[in-house]
């Protein structure tokens, strides 16, 4: 077989010629795709929309508003109220192909040609892709999901759908709801399509107003939590606690003082504003762990039945900006920040400052003095809190130390936690043996005593003096030093008030205390 010499082969094509050929091929495919689109005409979905609006698709004006995904239920409520007020027949519709294009807006999805998808350029081909029946933009049912409206109640919401309606002035509009969070960022979008921008904007504004009127979060107990899905925040509904005043065991007059500051101010809100006084207030409850700070907050939460309460604790405190904005919107309200010392440590103890602290301070200031909003903070370490939290009224204007209970309070606590149980013991001796403990310690003491009684054969249990003595001896033993510390009892290794306890936190070398911080902090 004769071999072909490389000298006989034609020279390789010029690179510029290849690029020109590729551009020509791509242009040819695009012309072909446009021709097919023109032949096919608009999709069923486009005809449904333009038929109602009375204009060409190119003349449709979209007005779009994006919300955090946790506002989805309020969007649905606002749209439902708008449709009901206008006596519009709410026939939601959608298309199965819409789910294949989660990152495009309503108008882009509606404008898709029927049966044909986008042009794809691959390593070996340039082609228009036929979508097939599943991708047809035919009118079908809307997509639905569920969203919470309370601690134990859900409602149906539109995931992707459109509905024909009229604007406040009677002009035709199409309202759309699209949940982006299933395949994209944590947002839910309200989209209004109309032939006139003014009509679309007026419809959007009225739905916004109705969202606030029918806000599902108003008067609820809420908590911000982080979701692993796209790292977005979620709002969770919590049941409102039911705690009676006599179950809150504090020194005489202390609970009444707290109630006057929180509940009493709300009762005179109109008169205070008329007198030129601020409504926003800050409460700081501090003291050793287990003394009843959280229990007191739970009592206030249960008492403020007409208020919205937003709880932030641990890592969720980073959502303070969203919580503060929600609190102002839903006032009267209370924002609770538990263990705020984990965030608001004085900046002199951190060489690079504390960005989360700045957010906290800005959020507390940004609510506005005229807002009926309470910031309730709890901490076990008031000594290391940022001084700026207390240097201006409205941040913290009442600080209450909740101490370890005295003998009278310890007896009241024993009776509260032993309510409904049979007690065959001298409570005076038990009180004498619990000096320096906390409410949490006494609660655990009762639980362990009940267990001892049950193991001894008492059914139902009987809390006897010998049971109390044995449990106290065990809990006060050297093997339970850490347990006592975790329950807030004096003498633990984490107790600053006792010899050998944790030493006070000191500023880092080279950092001097600053009594006045920039921007008034």
Buried (B, 14 or more C-beta within 10 A) or exposed (E): EEEEEEEEEEEEEEEEEEEEEEEEEEEEBEEEBEEBBEEEEBBBBBBBBBEBBEBEBEEBBBBBBBBBBBBBBBBBBBBBBBBEEBEBEBEBBBBBBBBBBBEBBBBEBBBBBBBBBEBEEEEEEBEBEEBEEEBBBBBBEBBEBEBBBEEEEEBEBBBBBBBBBBBBEEBBBBBBBBBBBBEEEBBBBBBBBBBBEEBBBBBBBBBBEBBEEBBBBBBBBBBBBBEEEBEBBBBBBBEBBEBEEEBBBBBEEBBEEBBEBBBEBBEEBEEBBEEEEBBBBBBBBBBBBBBBBBBBBBBBBBBBEEBBBBBBBEEBBBBBEBBBEBBBBBBBBBBBBBBBBBBBBBBBBBEEEBEBBBBBBBBBBEBEBBBBBBBBBBBBBBEBBBBBBBBBEBBBBBBBBBBBBEEEBBBBBBEBBBEEBEBEBEBEEBBEBBEBBBBBBBBBBBEBBBEBBEEEEBEEBBBBBEBBBBBBEEBBEEEBBEBBBBBBBBBBEBBEEBEEBEEEBEEEEEBEEEEEBEEEB
